[in-house]
Amino acid sequence: VEEDGGTVLVGRGTVDMKAGVAVQLKLAAEIAEPVADVTWIWYDHEEVGEDLNGLNRLLHEHPEQLRADFAILGEPTAAGIEGGCNGNLRAEIRTFGKRAHSARSWVGVNAIHLAAPILDRLAAYEARSVEVDGLLYREGLNAVTVTGGIAGNVIPDECVVQVNHRFAPSRSPEEAVQHVREVFEGFDVTIVDIAAGARPGLDVPVARAFVEAVGGEPRPKYGWTDVARFSGLGIPAVNYGPGDPLLAHADDERVPVAQIHAVEAGLRAWLTGV
Amino acid sequence: VEEDGGTVLVGRGTVDMKAGVAVQLKLAAEIAEPVADVTWIWYDHEEVGEDLNGLNRLLHEHPEQLRADFAILGEPTAAGIEGGCNGNLRAEIRTFGKRAHSARSWVGVNAIHLAAPILDRLAAYEARSVEVDGLLYREGLNAVTVTGGIAGNVIPDECVVQVNHRFAPSRSPEEAVQHVREVFEGFDVTIVDIAAGARPGLDVPVARAFVEAVGGEPRPKYGWTDVARFSGLGIPAVNYGPGDPLLAHADDERVPVAQIHAVEAGLRAWLTGV
């Protein structure tokens, strides 16, 4: 559709991250002899869980495919370079009550009512903004799901609030777990999934060369992305792709075609050395 | 199993209300010519919802089957007579937020966090005890289910707390709705299901005759039961069945065989006039 004088591609997944993948596919097909030795990797289940993540599986099954001096992720960055990423933790906060018929609720203990302080603490939580290697990272602690109850006439004996904590790359996974346990002190806390953040790492020569070829000022990446897996391997990695990351997963997800062209031009400039 | 010197039948549904149904089936088969003109009714979906309730469907499809001077429900009463019942209301209390990627939670509005005051009000709620026609009814207001969230990386845009309100028969359904709306003022409230309570109604002659044949002191019934449907038709109705109603729907549901025999004897005494 036309919008604000430009053409925009509208629809779920356009930003995160079909547009980035489309650019990569086009360049992989067109540039037969790039200046660098490029391995293109496209994979599934990026955001679902550690054990399903395609890059993580590749790392375990074919580690030789992931030997590199530098990695570029096609994550949406509105066609700018974004360094590093926040860490990502999911945990279940659980309450336990006693089941009973709701006509005689005083015989039971309502696990959903017991969860009130969990939501109170989340609602009152003030997230930090943390500077790491010159870039400012914004954190977050949010309920992503809540589940409790058996039937319309039963006092529930269990309630589970799943929370998602995004933490600055200066905080270790262990410190993040400790922090979540402190916030929900007094409650049953189960860590479901955790992934370390990644420091920006833009000071190595190969990263500098890429930044120079593409142009523009690097920014911090808020969300956890798979750059952290490359960081874990000692490989500098950046995010660079079309689309506003704020629109990822949103009802009004959409990407300006101009950004798709910009990323194509940026990557082409670096890959061809022109 | 043997327990406290008596034989006890253990298992889901023994109290609510397989034991009561078993007694009725036995008496229906054995007593060919009861002193009263008896219509035995067994039906399904008693507690699920108004439109599914078997007695309600019978009332609409074959109303002639429900013409009577008196009704006895086999609901568990620990083999005592319980008059009347509380009203029963279910409502959904809903919050609305704005969906976003959880890596950038500040862009969205978390509907689960917005539900914190709903659980706070439920946890702080003090239920009344109300005397009606000489019997004391205890009320209740409880969350029975809570649901919210889309995925582990999305700020949820909706959260629903389903509440169940049990109200004394002196309060009309309209007053109960008003009360629930007041408790959750400021929130979106949808009434899902409502059923009026029933006053004890033990002062009519036919009810008195039954009480005399069976013996014992009538008590109030806390839970909503289908006596209220008979009340609505102008037919006095009582609850009378084996099993402790506090164990209905509980993990440790169980019924003493002695209560099954007592109810069989009580109903037999009245039906045969012996």
Interface residues (C-beta under 8 A of the other chain):
Chain A: D16 E47 N86 N88 R90 R99 A100 H101 S102 A103 R104 S105 W106 V107 N110 I112 H113 L114 A115 A116 L119 D120 L122 A123 A127 R138 G140 N142 A143 V144 T145 V146 T147 G148 G149 I150 A151 G152 N153 V154 I155 P156 C159 V161 Q162 N164 R166 V192 D193 Y222 G223 W224 P245 L246 A248 H249 A250 D251
Chain B: D16 E47 V48 N86 N88 R90 R99 A100 H101 S102 A103 R104 S105 W106 V107 N110 I112 H113 L114 A115 A116 L119 D120 L122 A123 A127 R138 G140 N142 A143 V144 T145 V146 T147 G148 G149 I150 A151 G152 N153 V154 I155 P156 C159 V161 Q162 N164 R166 V192 D193 Y222 G223 W224 P245 L246 A248 H249 A250 D251
